[in-house]
Amino acid sequence: MKQQFPGKSKHGGLDETSSVPLYSQLASLLRGKIAAGQWKEGDLFPSETQLVQDYGVSRGTVRQAINQLTQQNLLYRKRGVGSMVTSARIDQSLNEFYDLSTSFGATGLDLLVELKGAKELAPPSTVMDRLRLKTGTRVFWVERVLSARGEVLIVEHIFVPVEFFPGLLAQDLSERNLYELFLREYGFKVNRAQESFEMVEVCRHEALYFGNLLVPLLQHTRVTFDEIRPFEFRRSTIRGDICTYHVEIKVG
């Protein structure tokens, strides 16, 4: 007999009327709790029986949700014990310059970088202002998607002046850390950066990559400088459940 649910579960906010399967909703909810630190690396994850009781769903739904989290390397099964929590998050300090792809690679997961688009174009007004470009200046635009565990984690849009990076489109733009390419091939060394963060809704274009996510998105905007001038504008849309940023503040 099929289990019935009265719309939204009183235990976890699961919505039977949604087009997203219940097991995916439950997996997203549990993923968010792992991200928030409710269960830490090495902790024993709640049993199927406990999750059935907590969320008022069937054992099959719970099992599918746990399988999804296991496939995403957030859980692993330990014989005779149960499901254990792994660590697969970026823990990034804002007190130093960093590259998101390198930071995520440090988690030990296999990060896939896919080049989705690259061309020369007239810069959008925001890019022109932030890079202090003169009228008529052209830029290269690069779009990349970073994935792991079969899921899209980050979508990057990168703009650099054509005059600074001649022949850029002939380079391997799927290289994990483009700052290494900028230094090696063009002599641009990062000296400083201006950054901002904001929570955003997925736009129509990036929804093609992220799909029907039930997690928040963080937009990270950066202008990168060498010693005298800005040379890169980068806007990254990041799954909010994979990143923890921290900063150390000294007083006096």
Helices and strands as residue ranges (DSSP letters): H 22-35, H 48-55, H 59-71, E 75-78, E 82-85, E 90-93, H 100-105, E 112-121, H 125-130, E 139-148, E 151-161, G 168-170, H 178-186, E 192-200, H 204-210, E 217-225, E 230-239, E 243-246
